[in-house]
């Protein structure tokens, strides 16, 4: 803006204007009084302490509602009279004075910090309790939904299932493969460094084979699927809740549980063991690749040794964990998605919640499984 | 109507020449011309899918047209390279169909967003005051300023959207179906509000609507979109004089007649009151 607004105060003259009966000075605005110009003079205006009887707007070239508001609220504060306003200015002042009669807060009142911290802790404890109950309820609904489907298998959404299997499984092949290959290399390399100290680098095969098939293959896959698909479920279903698509479904008589949730859960439970085995195989190939390069163990020897050193129950351990982890990832994603109520921010929060809940539960359960399978003699 | 627009004319805040918009094979606008006069409320009507919203989005620079020229308040929108080039954003306000309020901010904070963005030198106290009176100017109660959009009804959300559109005292106001989804009383009140704001603030209003009552009540002129261009523009009597079938059907259909009756009755009522 080329021009700026300004004002001057002439000290009170007793005999001057007929209007200045209060005896105060005369505040004279000049220049355009607009939203783009008043910002600079506002704080000075707020600090005027001397008595002002009249506020002269004759020198104002242009005025908008913000300028009118500044002039009007100043006149209210100083108990001064507004003079010299053009017809436009009078109209605007009239309008803002009608609108500005009531006060009111702009921001939500927030608790002081020393109360906010305990309040938030309390809220999240209650939230956690509710969340557990909610998941339990959701799980119950899911079981009921499955029971209904078992009675009427024709209602099962085969197309949705296949589509989700593609999204969860097939589309994840590249990233899961790359990740597993690299993890296989890391295990082989780090294991070999330690085992070489005992001259036992041949045991790298045992390390890579058993670790990937039993633990890492399925665990890494579960984490990857939680990040890829669990989050996608939560965001998709959450957005559908916001746009009332879920409500629309319900009114048409389509159960969102059958149409949206169950295909996703079934797809994840089916794809997870497959991805887990795939991940283990690629991990072993990664280990064999590194071993042939640096340890002098030929690639094919590495693979045939795997067959000798890895007991079959290791494969079963990995395969059995797959559907369970898939269930956890899919249920937390779908549950969090269906909880979205208010706004876009909640979609984000719920998506984060879904991934955190899935990964945390998967790791806790994995620890449980490790102890369990060893105890039943599948060590 | 397709004279050159290389020299800005303050009488026409919006000028569109030879606008072509197409999505893939589907052509929405073909050599569309439009002039909006300063200080008028221009109603834009047309059947569904005639590109009313696309036209508005083109004018405010959200949709890059295939070809053609658009000039708003003396500066060209079509030759702008990116968003930062469009410096006149502080001189217009836009009300989107659903209000498009920022859902994580309160209504008052929504109104403050443009102020913060364009005039950071305005102190918090003044900014809060401005937000407060804008909220009330839009016909909302003062306590609505601290509410979140999800806590408001559809009509209140529209008013809140209007408050945000008016935040910077724009010269130009774009309204996309402001009365759609409002009850008749709320819609009439919104019409009144827009009319009185236009009178007091001297706004030029570009108003997309399907609401015939709005057209009769507040629009100075009406532009009709059909056959991929503006087929007619003028006051409603002028439009009625044309013999385009769509215009005739639009204004002389059952709804058009009903709206006209209401308008006539409303116009006649004060006259009889003074006569009696």
Interface residues (C-beta under 8 A of the other chain):
Chain A: X34 X35 X36 X38 X39 X40 X42 X43 X46 X64 X65 X66 X69 X70 X73 X88 X91 X92 X94 X95 X96 X99 X100 X101 X102 X103 X104 X105 X106 X107 X108 X109 X342 X343 X344 X345
Chain B: X90 X103 X104 X106 X108 X109 X112 X115 X118 X119 X121 X122 X123 X125 X126 X128 X129 X130 X131 X132 X133 X134 X136 X137 X141 X142 X143 X145 X146 X148 X149 X150 X168 X169 X200 X201 X202
